[in-house]
Amino acid sequence: MTHPFYAIHSHGLIRVAAATPRASVGDTGANAEATIMLAREADAKGVELVVFPELNLTSYAIDDLHLQTAQQRATLAAIATVVEASATLRPVLLVGAALVRNGRLYNCALAIARGRVLGVVPKTFLPNYREFYEKRWFASGAGMTGLTIDLDGGDVPFGTDLIFAARDLPDFVFHAEICEDYWAPTPPSTAGALAGALICCNLSASNIVIGKARDRAMLAASQSARAVCAYVYSAAGPGESTTEVAWDGQGLVHELGEQIAESARFSTEPELVVADVDCERITQERLRTGTFNDAAVFAGNPETRFRRIAFDHAPVLEDSGLERAIRRFPFVPNDPARRDDDCYEAFNIQVEALSKRLVAAHAETIVIGVSGGLDSTHALIVAAKAMDRLGRPRTNILGFTMPGFATGEGTKANAWALMRALGITAEEIDIRPAATRMLQDIGHPFSEGEPVYDITFENVQAGLRTDYLFRLANQRRGIVLGTGDLSEMALGWCTYGVGDQMSHYAVNSGVPKTLIQFLIRWCIRTDQYDAATDAILSTILAQEISPELVPAGADGALQSTESMIGPYALNDFFAHYVIRYGLAPSKIAFLAWHAWRDASVGAWPEDLPTDARVAYDLPTIRHWLEKFLFRFFTTSQFKRSAMPNGPKVSAGGAVSPRGDWRAPSDGTAKIWLEELRSSVP
């Protein structure tokens, strides 16, 4: 496929690799060949940047051999060999070597591209404790700025003030530091990121001891989060001297605190761990995080001191796949342990928020409409837990099922079964007589027996339910608990001023539809309620999502929400990347296509039913994304601008105008739709 849409470079993605070559004890020729072998493999895989271990050309654990002229000259020869081989290769290579300059020996990272050395970065922090004695051999690069080094008769930029940037690939900007640098309280990569580097790299030797791999991963994750960057880490592997220590060859790629890729450890074979890092997402995150700019200002604006070493990269716009896992459900982790941790937090955020509101409002009761659907079910079980936590009887929850013209017997039965199982006060109010009277009063054709099921017909029912609930709350000294969720607010799939849009407290407004399903499953799995409650919760999870406002057709089919607005799985995917990261529609479509195009590829959340594990092709994704963009940017903001209070739950975003999302109510989706239509085949 040759359309630019399929190329990662069209979407701000850069392919990086952490390389673990077979090491040696000072055999620089063998080291050069091992480096070139992995560089060629990286070239074949479309990699842009390869990070090798610390001193991979010289060898790290050779002690006083570093101070031998023969070793130093052999290192220069190894560099020349790699530089020559790089002339026909795509990737920029970050290799490690010990170099002599002005009577000192420096532990350096060399950036090599297309037959030349772009620059040399000396290590700043030299460990000289426990098993480390680097100050015996090396000088620190601290303060070494604005300098050059003679390599093969040419002056090459030298110093700790270098970042490297491709002229023809705007997102390809990187910085290099070496091993101990990121163990220090002030890693040089922090200044590099503040100066504009989007990818920070660490060439490390780092012998292995018990627990150190966890520490390395923690530091890489932490630095990528704090410095708002991608972080590529490569540690020396087998082949280095084991006179006193051993090596495991850990390779890591992190992005904004999240691990994207990890190598095997203790492997007897060379390894190249490849991942695509999302530099557009990193840039958008920096734009949203004002403290990133503040940090640059407080650090004296490092970009004014750093030298930006430009190079021509000649990227190829081609379909090279995608080397990163994209979660189909961005609000739900695939890992069962993380999923349960997230569900525990989400559920308790809701319970704590509602408990506080009940106390602050001096409310004696909670009034809630219970339809037997997902949202009202979840709001009700949150309310039950809040009452338990406050030491109040569940009978102070007043649940009302309010059947209308299309209410199914199954959902109504589920509503009653759930209310009874939870032990709340349950009542039924049939809204059909009042709805019929209102339709008669306004002269609607349905009141004359015509089967006209328009938006007025639907909203008369939604509005009446809300009228009843608010008046009941007045009468019984309570608050109306909202049931609408984040997905519905993002789509505007609610009736303004009534229905799911309005309440005294919208406890579900920070929870997307896909997460609600997993929260209910978590409640069942962790025995939050009794067996009878769990049984009815399982039944509710299995039913199709429907507003039940329009009677079934001649074929008996009920009104289906997802047939009208699209699958919630896709809509929640779209919402996450629009609200949280502000990505372009074509980029969202690209990620969705890679996530959803093949149901047999990639991980699924463990307890997702088999029949929900479906695939969507690109035309389907584009169709529903276009619908989502129009609804989100053009038709629904006025509803969000007037939404009631409710807790933010997920770091993935919220739509409250007092929180994550502020936007004009009279906006337009024009530029988003144009970008989608012009960029997606």
Disulfide bonds with the S-S distance in Angstrom:
none
